[in-house]
Amino acid sequence: MADVIDIAQEIEELALATAIRSRKAAPGLKLQPAGICQNENCGEDVTGDRLFCNRACADEYEETKR
Ligand SMILES: [Zn+2]
């Protein structure tokens, strides 16, 4: 049986690691690589753990989030 406190700490560490890895991203921004560009206006296929097909889409996504 999983320990609830352990899981909470694990999530906290994971969030911290993610924040450090992507300092440019806004805190709380949680995107998971899904094989497609996260820009709703695009939807292109992307490979690996990429979130966007290119920088322009990433920038556009940031803009549309506001
Ligand atoms: Zn795209």
N, CA, C, O and the ligand as a Tripos MOL2 file, in Angstrom:
@<TRIPOS>MOLECULE
protein
  265   263    67     0     0
PROTEIN
NO_CHARGES

@<TRIPOS>ATOM
      1 N           0.8500   -1.2000    0.0000 N.3       1 MET1
      2 CA          0.0000    0.0000    0.0000 C.3       1 MET1
      3 C           0.8860    1.2510    0.0000 C.2       1 MET1
      4 O           1.8720    1.3230    0.7340 O.2       1 MET1
      5 N           0.5340    2.2040   -0.8060 N.am      2 ALA2
      6 CA          1.3560    3.4030   -0.9490 C.3       2 ALA2
      7 C           1.1630    4.3370    0.2320 C.2       2 ALA2
      8 O           0.0630    4.5010    0.7580 O.2       2 ALA2
      9 N           2.2670    4.9380    0.6260 N.am      3 ASP3
     10 CA          2.2230    5.9040    1.7040 C.3       3 ASP3
     11 C           1.8780    7.2750    1.1400 C.2       3 ASP3
     12 O           2.5530    7.7810    0.2440 O.2       3 ASP3
     13 N           0.8170    7.8660    1.6780 N.am      4 VAL4
     14 CA          0.3190    9.1400    1.1370 C.3       4 VAL4
     15 C           1.3710   10.2440    1.2530 C.2       4 VAL4
     16 O           1.5470   11.0410    0.3320 O.2       4 VAL4
     17 N           2.0600   10.2840    2.3790 N.am      5 ILE5
     18 CA          3.0660   11.3370    2.5890 C.3       5 ILE5
     19 C           4.2170   11.1660    1.6080 C.2       5 ILE5
     20 O           4.7210   12.1450    1.0580 O.2       5 ILE5
     21 N           4.6270    9.9340    1.3920 N.am      6 ASP6
     22 CA          5.6960    9.6700    0.4360 C.3       6 ASP6
     23 C           5.3150   10.1810   -0.9440 C.2       6 ASP6
     24 O           6.1180   10.8040   -1.6390 O.2       6 ASP6
     25 N           4.0810    9.9050   -1.3240 N.am      7 ILE7
     26 CA          3.6160   10.3300   -2.6470 C.3       7 ILE7
     27 C           3.6050   11.8510   -2.7370 C.2       7 ILE7
     28 O           4.0110   12.4180   -3.7520 O.2       7 ILE7
     29 N           3.1480   12.5020   -1.6930 N.am      8 ALA8
     30 CA          3.1020   13.9620   -1.6840 C.3       8 ALA8
     31 C           4.4970   14.5440   -1.8320 C.2       8 ALA8
     32 O           4.7000   15.5120   -2.5650 O.2       8 ALA8
     33 N           5.4490   13.9560   -1.1400 N.am      9 GLN9
     34 CA          6.8270   14.4350   -1.2350 C.3       9 GLN9
     35 C           7.3830   14.1810   -2.6250 C.2       9 GLN9
     36 O           8.1190   14.9960   -3.1810 O.2       9 GLN9
     37 N           7.0200   13.0530   -3.1630 N.am     10 GLU10
     38 CA          7.4890   12.6960   -4.4930 C.3      10 GLU10
     39 C           6.9830   13.7110   -5.5220 C.2      10 GLU10
     40 O           7.7340   14.1650   -6.3850 O.2      10 GLU10
     41 N           5.7030   14.0550   -5.4130 N.am     11 ILE11
     42 CA          5.0990   15.0230   -6.3350 C.3      11 ILE11
     43 C           5.7820   16.3760   -6.1760 C.2      11 ILE11
     44 O           6.0470   17.0690   -7.1590 O.2      11 ILE11
     45 N           6.0620   16.7400   -4.9370 N.am     12 GLU12
     46 CA          6.7110   18.0190   -4.6660 C.3      12 GLU12
     47 C           8.0960   18.0670   -5.3040 C.2      12 GLU12
     48 O           8.4730   19.0620   -5.9220 O.2      12 GLU12
     49 N           8.8430   16.9830   -5.1470 N.am     13 GLU13
     50 CA         10.1770   16.9160   -5.7290 C.3      13 GLU13
     51 C          10.1010   16.9510   -7.2460 C.2      13 GLU13
     52 O          10.9170   17.5890   -7.9110 O.2      13 GLU13
     53 N           9.1200   16.2630   -7.7720 N.am     14 LEU14
     54 CA          8.9420   16.2110   -9.2240 C.3      14 LEU14
     55 C           8.6210   17.6020   -9.7600 C.2      14 LEU14
     56 O           9.1580   18.0200  -10.7860 O.2      14 LEU14
     57 N           7.7520   18.3060   -9.0660 N.am     15 ALA15
     58 CA          7.3680   19.6550   -9.4780 C.3      15 ALA15
     59 C           8.5710   20.5790   -9.4290 C.2      15 ALA15
     60 O           8.7560   21.4200  -10.3090 O.2      15 ALA15
     61 N           9.3730   20.4250   -8.4160 N.am     16 LEU16
     62 CA         10.5690   21.2370   -8.2440 C.3      16 LEU16
     63 C          11.5450   20.9600   -9.3750 C.2      16 LEU16
     64 O          12.0940   21.8820   -9.9770 O.2      16 LEU16
     65 N          11.7510   19.6950   -9.6530 N.am     17 ALA17
     66 CA         12.6660   19.3040  -10.7190 C.3      17 ALA17
     67 C          12.1900   19.8480  -12.0570 C.2      17 ALA17
     68 O          12.9880   20.3040  -12.8760 O.2      17 ALA17
     69 N          10.8990   19.7950  -12.2660 N.am     18 THR18
     70 CA         10.3310   20.3030  -13.5170 C.3      18 THR18
     71 C          10.5190   21.8130  -13.6030 C.2      18 THR18
     72 O          10.8340   22.3460  -14.6670 O.2      18 THR18
     73 N          10.3290   22.4890  -12.4980 N.am     19 ALA19
     74 CA         10.4750   23.9460  -12.4700 C.3      19 ALA19
     75 C          11.9090   24.3410  -12.7710 C.2      19 ALA19
     76 O          12.1570   25.3130  -13.4840 O.2      19 ALA19
     77 N          12.8430   23.5910  -12.2310 N.am     20 ILE20
     78 CA         14.2570   23.8770  -12.4600 C.3      20 ILE20
     79 C          14.6170   23.6190  -13.9200 C.2      20 ILE20
     80 O          15.3640   24.3750  -14.5400 O.2      20 ILE20
     81 N          14.0670   22.5360  -14.4460 N.am     21 ARG21
     82 CA         14.3960   22.1510  -15.8090 C.3      21 ARG21
     83 C          13.8550   23.1670  -16.8230 C.2      21 ARG21
     84 O          14.4820   23.4320  -17.8490 O.2      21 ARG21
     85 N          12.6840   23.7280  -16.5170 N.am     22 SER22
     86 CA         12.0810   24.6730  -17.4560 C.3      22 SER22
     87 C          11.8260   26.0030  -16.7720 C.2      22 SER22
     88 O          10.6820   26.3860  -16.5260 O.2      22 SER22
     89 N          12.9020   26.6930  -16.4720 N.am     23 ARG23
     90 CA         12.7940   27.9470  -15.7390 C.3      23 ARG23
     91 C          12.0090   28.9900  -16.4990 C.2      23 ARG23
     92 O          11.4000   29.8780  -15.9030 O.2      23 ARG23
     93 N          12.0220   28.8850  -17.8130 N.am     24 LYS24
     94 CA         11.3270   29.8750  -18.6190 C.3      24 LYS24
     95 C           9.8180   29.7350  -18.5010 C.2      24 LYS24
     96 O           9.0800   30.7150  -18.6030 O.2      24 LYS24
     97 N           9.3710   28.5070  -18.2850 N.am     25 ALA25
     98 CA          7.9320   28.2620  -18.2110 C.3      25 ALA25
     99 C           7.3560   28.8700  -16.9420 C.2      25 ALA25
    100 O           8.0250   28.9440  -15.9120 O.2      25 ALA25
    101 N           6.1290   29.2950  -17.0310 N.am     26 ALA26
    102 CA          5.4690   29.8660  -15.8740 C.3      26 ALA26
    103 C           5.2470   28.7800  -14.8330 C.2      26 ALA26
    104 O           5.0000   27.6270  -15.1860 O.2      26 ALA26
    105 N           5.3320   29.1320  -13.5570 N.am     27 PRO27
    106 CA          5.0810   28.1340  -12.5100 C.3      27 PRO27
    107 C           3.6610   27.5910  -12.6280 C.2      27 PRO27
    108 O           2.7140   28.3360  -12.8780 O.2      27 PRO27
    109 N           3.5350   26.3070  -12.4480 N.am     28 GLY28
    110 CA          2.2030   25.7200  -12.5360 C.3      28 GLY28
    111 C           1.8580   25.2820  -13.9420 C.2      28 GLY28
    112 O           0.8680   24.5820  -14.1540 O.2      28 GLY28
    113 N           2.6650   25.6900  -14.9000 N.am     29 LEU29
    114 CA          2.4160   25.2770  -16.2770 C.3      29 LEU29
    115 C           2.7680   23.8000  -16.4120 C.2      29 LEU29
    116 O           3.9220   23.4010  -16.2600 O.2      29 LEU29
    117 N           1.7590   23.0110  -16.6980 N.am     30 LYS30
    118 CA          2.0080   21.5720  -16.7880 C.3      30 LYS30
    119 C           1.5970   21.0410  -18.1460 C.2      30 LYS30
    120 O           0.4180   20.8260  -18.4250 O.2      30 LYS30
    121 N           2.5910   20.8400  -18.9710 N.am     31 LEU31
    122 CA          2.3320   20.2710  -20.2810 C.3      31 LEU31
    123 C           3.0040   18.9140  -20.3640 C.2      31 LEU31
    124 O           4.1430   18.7360  -19.9340 O.2      31 LEU31
    125 N           2.2910   17.9840  -20.9140 N.am     32 GLN32
    126 CA          2.8590   16.6620  -21.1050 C.3      32 GLN32
    127 C           3.0600   16.4220  -22.5970 C.2      32 GLN32
    128 O           2.1750   16.6960  -23.4070 O.2      32 GLN32
    129 N           4.2270   15.9100  -22.9450 N.am     33 PRO33
    130 CA          4.4410   15.5840  -24.3500 C.3      33 PRO33
    131 C           3.3890   14.5930  -24.8170 C.2      33 PRO33
    132 O           3.2030   13.5420  -24.2030 O.2      33 PRO33
    133 N           2.7030   14.9260  -25.8990 N.am     34 ALA34
    134 CA          1.5950   14.0810  -26.3430 C.3      34 ALA34
    135 C           1.7760   13.6210  -27.7830 C.2      34 ALA34
    136 O           0.8780   13.0140  -28.3660 O.2      34 ALA34
    137 N           2.9490   13.9150  -28.3550 N.am     35 GLY35
    138 CA          3.1860   13.5020  -29.7290 C.3      35 GLY35
    139 C           2.6570   14.4990  -30.7420 C.2      35 GLY35
    140 O           2.8730   14.3560  -31.9450 O.2      35 GLY35
    141 N           1.9640   15.5080  -30.2430 N.am     36 ILE36
    142 CA          1.5050   16.5750  -31.1420 C.3      36 ILE36
    143 C           1.8530   17.9260  -30.5420 C.2      36 ILE36
    144 O           2.0400   18.0670  -29.3330 O.2      36 ILE36
    145 N           1.9320   18.9010  -31.4090 N.am     37 CYS37
    146 CA          2.2260   20.2640  -30.9650 C.3      37 CYS37
    147 C           1.1190   20.7350  -30.0150 C.2      37 CYS37
    148 O          -0.0690   20.6020  -30.3100 O.2      37 CYS37
    149 N           1.5350   21.2910  -28.8640 N.am     38 GLN38
    150 CA          0.5540   21.7160  -27.8620 C.3      38 GLN38
    151 C          -0.1580   23.0010  -28.2600 C.2      38 GLN38
    152 O          -1.1290   23.4020  -27.6180 O.2      38 GLN38
    153 N           0.3190   23.6400  -29.3080 N.am     39 ASN39
    154 CA         -0.3420   24.8340  -29.8180 C.3      39 ASN39
    155 C          -1.6370   24.4150  -30.5000 C.2      39 ASN39
    156 O          -1.6230   23.7080  -31.5070 O.2      39 ASN39
    157 N          -2.7570   24.8620  -29.9360 N.am     40 GLU40
    158 CA         -4.0670   24.4390  -30.4570 C.3      40 GLU40
    159 C          -4.2770   24.8420  -31.9070 C.2      40 GLU40
    160 O          -5.0380   24.2070  -32.6380 O.2      40 GLU40
    161 N          -3.6010   25.8890  -32.3080 N.am     41 ASN41
    162 CA         -3.7380   26.3590  -33.6860 C.3      41 ASN41
    163 C          -2.8910   25.5570  -34.6620 C.2      41 ASN41
    164 O          -2.9540   25.7650  -35.8730 O.2      41 ASN41
    165 N          -2.1050   24.6460  -34.1280 N.am     42 CYS42
    166 CA         -1.1670   23.9230  -34.9800 C.3      42 CYS42
    167 C          -1.5090   22.4360  -35.0150 C.2      42 CYS42
    168 O          -2.0810   21.9480  -35.9890 O.2      42 CYS42
    169 N          -1.1550   21.7140  -33.9390 N.am     43 GLY43
    170 CA         -1.4770   20.3030  -33.8760 C.3      43 GLY43
    171 C          -0.5840   19.4090  -34.7070 C.2      43 GLY43
    172 O          -0.9300   18.2580  -34.9710 O.2      43 GLY43
    173 N           0.5700   19.9280  -35.1260 N.am     44 GLU44
    174 CA          1.5230   19.1280  -35.8950 C.3      44 GLU44
    175 C           2.0490   17.9770  -35.0450 C.2      44 GLU44
    176 O           2.0980   18.0600  -33.8180 O.2      44 GLU44
    177 N           2.4410   16.9050  -35.7230 N.am     45 ASP45
    178 CA          3.0890   15.8100  -35.0190 C.3      45 ASP45
    179 C           4.4800   16.2430  -34.5740 C.2      45 ASP45
    180 O           5.2140   16.8860  -35.3240 O.2      45 ASP45
    181 N           4.8290   15.8830  -33.3490 N.am     46 VAL46
    182 CA          6.1860   16.1400  -32.8800 C.3      46 VAL46
    183 C           6.7690   14.8380  -32.3550 C.2      46 VAL46
    184 O           6.0330   13.9220  -31.9870 O.2      46 VAL46
    185 N           8.0700   14.7630  -32.3220 N.am     47 THR47
    186 CA          8.7290   13.5320  -31.8900 C.3      47 THR47
    187 C           9.2810   13.6640  -30.4840 C.2      47 THR47
    188 O           9.4950   14.7660  -29.9800 O.2      47 THR47
    189 N           9.5050   12.5270  -29.8680 N.am     48 GLY48
    190 CA         10.1250   12.4900  -28.5500 C.3      48 GLY48
    191 C           9.2980   13.2020  -27.5030 C.2      48 GLY48
    192 O           8.0710   13.1010  -27.4880 O.2      48 GLY48
    193 N           9.9860   13.9300  -26.6190 N.am     49 ASP49
    194 CA          9.2720   14.5970  -25.5310 C.3      49 ASP49
    195 C           9.0900   16.0790  -25.8060 C.2      49 ASP49
    196 O           8.9590   16.8860  -24.8850 O.2      49 ASP49
    197 N           9.0820   16.4250  -27.0830 N.am     50 ARG50
    198 CA          8.8860   17.8330  -27.4210 C.3      50 ARG50
    199 C           7.4220   18.2080  -27.2190 C.2      50 ARG50
    200 O           6.5190   17.3920  -27.4020 O.2      50 ARG50
    201 N           7.2150   19.4750  -26.8360 N.am     51 LEU51
    202 CA          5.8530   19.9570  -26.6190 C.3      51 LEU51
    203 C           5.3420   20.7020  -27.8340 C.2      51 LEU51
    204 O           4.1390   20.7350  -28.0940 O.2      51 LEU51
    205 N           6.2570   21.2980  -28.5780 N.am     52 PHE52
    206 CA          5.8710   22.0950  -29.7350 C.3      52 PHE52
    207 C           6.7340   21.7060  -30.9250 C.2      52 PHE52
    208 O           7.8460   21.2010  -30.7670 O.2      52 PHE52
    209 N           6.2040   21.9510  -32.1190 N.am     53 CYS53
    210 CA          6.9680   21.5970  -33.3060 C.3      53 CYS53
    211 C           8.0970   22.5860  -33.5380 C.2      53 CYS53
    212 O           9.1230   22.2340  -34.1190 O.2      53 CYS53
    213 N           7.9150   23.8110  -33.0900 N.am     54 ASN54
    214 CA          9.0000   24.7720  -33.2090 C.3      54 ASN54
    215 C           8.8280   25.9050  -32.2070 C.2      54 ASN54
    216 O           7.8350   25.9850  -31.4840 O.2      54 ASN54
    217 N           9.8240   26.7710  -32.1910 N.am     55 ARG55
    218 CA          9.8480   27.8560  -31.2230 C.3      55 ARG55
    219 C           8.6640   28.8030  -31.4030 C.2      55 ARG55
    220 O           8.0990   29.3040  -30.4310 O.2      55 ARG55
    221 N           8.3030   29.0380  -32.6550 N.am     56 ALA56
    222 CA          7.1940   29.9580  -32.9440 C.3      56 ALA56
    223 C           5.9130   29.4780  -32.2750 C.2      56 ALA56
    224 O           5.1650   30.2760  -31.7100 O.2      56 ALA56
    225 N           5.6620   28.1760  -32.3420 N.am     57 CYS57
    226 CA          4.4650   27.6180  -31.7280 C.3      57 CYS57
    227 C           4.5070   27.7500  -30.2110 C.2      57 CYS57
    228 O           3.4940   28.0330  -29.5710 O.2      57 CYS57
    229 N           5.6820   27.5440  -29.6520 N.am     58 ALA58
    230 CA          5.8320   27.6800  -28.2070 C.3      58 ALA58
    231 C           5.5280   29.1030  -27.7820 C.2      58 ALA58
    232 O           4.8250   29.3350  -26.7980 O.2      58 ALA58
    233 N           6.0680   30.0600  -28.5390 N.am     59 ASP59
    234 CA          5.8300   31.4670  -28.2280 C.3      59 ASP59
    235 C           4.3540   31.8080  -28.3800 C.2      59 ASP59
    236 O           3.7790   32.5140  -27.5520 O.2      59 ASP59
    237 N           3.7490   31.2980  -29.4470 N.am     60 GLU60
    238 CA          2.3450   31.5840  -29.6990 C.3      60 GLU60
    239 C           1.4740   31.0010  -28.5910 C.2      60 GLU60
    240 O           0.5000   31.6130  -28.1520 O.2      60 GLU60
    241 N           1.8510   29.8050  -28.1520 N.am     61 TYR61
    242 CA          1.0960   29.1690  -27.0730 C.3      61 TYR61
    243 C           1.1420   30.0380  -25.8250 C.2      61 TYR61
    244 O           0.1200   30.2570  -25.1740 O.2      61 TYR61
    245 N           2.3350   30.5310  -25.4930 N.am     62 GLU62
    246 CA          2.4900   31.3900  -24.3260 C.3      62 GLU62
    247 C           1.5860   32.6070  -24.4580 C.2      62 GLU62
    248 O           0.9560   33.0260  -23.4870 O.2      62 GLU62
    249 N           1.5200   33.1730  -25.6580 N.am     63 GLU63
    250 CA          0.7050   34.3610  -25.8910 C.3      63 GLU63
    251 C          -0.7760   34.0680  -25.6660 C.2      63 GLU63
    252 O          -1.4810   34.8390  -25.0150 O.2      63 GLU63
    253 N          -1.2340   32.9530  -26.2090 N.am     64 THR64
    254 CA         -2.6610   32.6290  -26.1450 C.3      64 THR64
    255 C          -3.1000   32.2410  -24.7400 C.2      64 THR64
    256 O          -4.2930   32.2250  -24.4370 O.2      64 THR64
    257 N          -2.1300   31.9290  -23.8830 N.am     65 LYS65
    258 CA         -2.4920   31.5440  -22.5210 C.3      65 LYS65
    259 C          -2.8940   32.7450  -21.6810 C.2      65 LYS65
    260 O          -3.5370   32.5930  -20.6430 O.2      65 LYS65
    261 N          -2.5220   33.9200  -22.1200 N.am     66 ARG66
    262 CA         -2.8060   35.1080  -21.3180 C.3      66 ARG66
    263 C          -4.2180   35.6180  -21.5240 C.2      66 ARG66
    264 O          -4.6100   36.6140  -20.9160 O.2      66 ARG66
    265 ZN          3.2630   23.6600  -33.9270 Zn       67 ZN67
@<TRIPOS>BOND
     1     1     2 1
     2     2     3 1
     3     3     4 2
     4     3     5 am
     5     5     6 1
     6     6     7 1
     7     7     8 2
     8     7     9 am
     9     9    10 1
    10    10    11 1
    11    11    12 2
    12    11    13 am
    13    13    14 1
    14    14    15 1
    15    15    16 2
    16    15    17 am
    17    17    18 1
    18    18    19 1
    19    19    20 2
    20    19    21 am
    21    21    22 1
    22    22    23 1
    23    23    24 2
    24    23    25 am
    25    25    26 1
    26    26    27 1
    27    27    28 2
    28    27    29 am
    29    29    30 1
    30    30    31 1
    31    31    32 2
    32    31    33 am
    33    33    34 1
    34    34    35 1
    35    35    36 2
    36    35    37 am
    37    37    38 1
    38    38    39 1
    39    39    40 2
    40    39    41 am
    41    41    42 1
    42    42    43 1
    43    43    44 2
    44    43    45 am
    45    45    46 1
    46    46    47 1
    47    47    48 2
    48    47    49 am
    49    49    50 1
    50    50    51 1
    51    51    52 2
    52    51    53 am
    53    53    54 1
    54    54    55 1
    55    55    56 2
    56    55    57 am
    57    57    58 1
    58    58    59 1
    59    59    60 2
    60    59    61 am
    61    61    62 1
    62    62    63 1
    63    63    64 2
    64    63    65 am
    65    65    66 1
    66    66    67 1
    67    67    68 2
    68    67    69 am
    69    69    70 1
    70    70    71 1
    71    71    72 2
    72    71    73 am
    73    73    74 1
    74    74    75 1
    75    75    76 2
    76    75    77 am
    77    77    78 1
    78    78    79 1
    79    79    80 2
    80    79    81 am
    81    81    82 1
    82    82    83 1
    83    83    84 2
    84    83    85 am
    85    85    86 1
    86    86    87 1
    87    87    88 2
    88    87    89 am
    89    89    90 1
    90    90    91 1
    91    91    92 2
    92    91    93 am
    93    93    94 1
    94    94    95 1
    95    95    96 2
    96    95    97 am
    97    97    98 1
    98    98    99 1
    99    99   100 2
   100    99   101 am
   101   101   102 1
   102   102   103 1
   103   103   104 2
   104   103   105 am
   105   105   106 1
   106   106   107 1
   107   107   108 2
   108   107   109 am
   109   109   110 1
   110   110   111 1
   111   111   112 2
   112   111   113 am
   113   113   114 1
   114   114   115 1
   115   115   116 2
   116   115   117 am
   117   117   118 1
   118   118   119 1
   119   119   120 2
   120   119   121 am
   121   121   122 1
   122   122   123 1
   123   123   124 2
   124   123   125 am
   125   125   126 1
   126   126   127 1
   127   127   128 2
   128   127   129 am
   129   129   130 1
   130   130   131 1
   131   131   132 2
   132   131   133 am
   133   133   134 1
   134   134   135 1
   135   135   136 2
   136   135   137 am
   137   137   138 1
   138   138   139 1
   139   139   140 2
   140   139   141 am
   141   141   142 1
   142   142   143 1
   143   143   144 2
   144   143   145 am
   145   145   146 1
   146   146   147 1
   147   147   148 2
   148   147   149 am
   149   149   150 1
   150   150   151 1
   151   151   152 2
   152   151   153 am
   153   153   154 1
   154   154   155 1
   155   155   156 2
   156   155   157 am
   157   157   158 1
   158   158   159 1
   159   159   160 2
   160   159   161 am
   161   161   162 1
   162   162   163 1
   163   163   164 2
   164   163   165 am
   165   165   166 1
   166   166   167 1
   167   167   168 2
   168   167   169 am
   169   169   170 1
   170   170   171 1
   171   171   172 2
   172   171   173 am
   173   173   174 1
   174   174   175 1
   175   175   176 2
   176   175   177 am
   177   177   178 1
   178   178   179 1
   179   179   180 2
   180   179   181 am
   181   181   182 1
   182   182   183 1
   183   183   184 2
   184   183   185 am
   185   185   186 1
   186   186   187 1
   187   187   188 2
   188   187   189 am
   189   189   190 1
   190   190   191 1
   191   191   192 2
   192   191   193 am
   193   193   194 1
   194   194   195 1
   195   195   196 2
   196   195   197 am
   197   197   198 1
   198   198   199 1
   199   199   200 2
   200   199   201 am
   201   201   202 1
   202   202   203 1
   203   203   204 2
   204   203   205 am
   205   205   206 1
   206   206   207 1
   207   207   208 2
   208   207   209 am
   209   209   210 1
   210   210   211 1
   211   211   212 2
   212   211   213 am
   213   213   214 1
   214   214   215 1
   215   215   216 2
   216   215   217 am
   217   217   218 1
   218   218   219 1
   219   219   220 2
   220   219   221 am
   221   221   222 1
   222   222   223 1
   223   223   224 2
   224   223   225 am
   225   225   226 1
   226   226   227 1
   227   227   228 2
   228   227   229 am
   229   229   230 1
   230   230   231 1
   231   231   232 2
   232   231   233 am
   233   233   234 1
   234   234   235 1
   235   235   236 2
   236   235   237 am
   237   237   238 1
   238   238   239 1
   239   239   240 2
   240   239   241 am
   241   241   242 1
   242   242   243 1
   243   243   244 2
   244   243   245 am
   245   245   246 1
   246   246   247 1
   247   247   248 2
   248   247   249 am
   249   249   250 1
   250   250   251 1
   251   251   252 2
   252   251   253 am
   253   253   254 1
   254   254   255 1
   255   255   256 2
   256   255   257 am
   257   257   258 1
   258   258   259 1
   259   259   260 2
   260   259   261 am
   261   261   262 1
   262   262   263 1
   263   263   264 2
@<TRIPOS>SUBSTRUCTURE
     1 MET1         2 RESIDUE 1 A MET
     2 ALA2         6 RESIDUE 1 A ALA
     3 ASP3        10 RESIDUE 1 A ASP
     4 VAL4        14 RESIDUE 1 A VAL
     5 ILE5        18 RESIDUE 1 A ILE
     6 ASP6        22 RESIDUE 1 A ASP
     7 ILE7        26 RESIDUE 1 A ILE
     8 ALA8        30 RESIDUE 1 A ALA
     9 GLN9        34 RESIDUE 1 A GLN
    10 GLU10       38 RESIDUE 1 A GLU
    11 ILE11       42 RESIDUE 1 A ILE
    12 GLU12       46 RESIDUE 1 A GLU
    13 GLU13       50 RESIDUE 1 A GLU
    14 LEU14       54 RESIDUE 1 A LEU
    15 ALA15       58 RESIDUE 1 A ALA
    16 LEU16       62 RESIDUE 1 A LEU
    17 ALA17       66 RESIDUE 1 A ALA
    18 THR18       70 RESIDUE 1 A THR
    19 ALA19       74 RESIDUE 1 A ALA
    20 ILE20       78 RESIDUE 1 A ILE
    21 ARG21       82 RESIDUE 1 A ARG
    22 SER22       86 RESIDUE 1 A SER
    23 ARG23       90 RESIDUE 1 A ARG
    24 LYS24       94 RESIDUE 1 A LYS
    25 ALA25       98 RESIDUE 1 A ALA
    26 ALA26      102 RESIDUE 1 A ALA
    27 PRO27      106 RESIDUE 1 A PRO
    28 GLY28      110 RESIDUE 1 A GLY
    29 LEU29      114 RESIDUE 1 A LEU
    30 LYS30      118 RESIDUE 1 A LYS
    31 LEU31      122 RESIDUE 1 A LEU
    32 GLN32      126 RESIDUE 1 A GLN
    33 PRO33      130 RESIDUE 1 A PRO
    34 ALA34      134 RESIDUE 1 A ALA
    35 GLY35      138 RESIDUE 1 A GLY
    36 ILE36      142 RESIDUE 1 A ILE
    37 CYS37      146 RESIDUE 1 A CYS
    38 GLN38      150 RESIDUE 1 A GLN
    39 ASN39      154 RESIDUE 1 A ASN
    40 GLU40      158 RESIDUE 1 A GLU
    41 ASN41      162 RESIDUE 1 A ASN
    42 CYS42      166 RESIDUE 1 A CYS
    43 GLY43      170 RESIDUE 1 A GLY
    44 GLU44      174 RESIDUE 1 A GLU
    45 ASP45      178 RESIDUE 1 A ASP
    46 VAL46      182 RESIDUE 1 A VAL
    47 THR47      186 RESIDUE 1 A THR
    48 GLY48      190 RESIDUE 1 A GLY
    49 ASP49      194 RESIDUE 1 A ASP
    50 ARG50      198 RESIDUE 1 A ARG
    51 LEU51      202 RESIDUE 1 A LEU
    52 PHE52      206 RESIDUE 1 A PHE
    53 CYS53      210 RESIDUE 1 A CYS
    54 ASN54      214 RESIDUE 1 A ASN
    55 ARG55      218 RESIDUE 1 A ARG
    56 ALA56      222 RESIDUE 1 A ALA
    57 CYS57      226 RESIDUE 1 A CYS
    58 ALA58      230 RESIDUE 1 A ALA
    59 ASP59      234 RESIDUE 1 A ASP
    60 GLU60      238 RESIDUE 1 A GLU
    61 TYR61      242 RESIDUE 1 A TYR
    62 GLU62      246 RESIDUE 1 A GLU
    63 GLU63      250 RESIDUE 1 A GLU
    64 THR64      254 RESIDUE 1 A THR
    65 LYS65      258 RESIDUE 1 A LYS
    66 ARG66      262 RESIDUE 1 A ARG
    67 ZN67       265 GROUP 0 **** ****
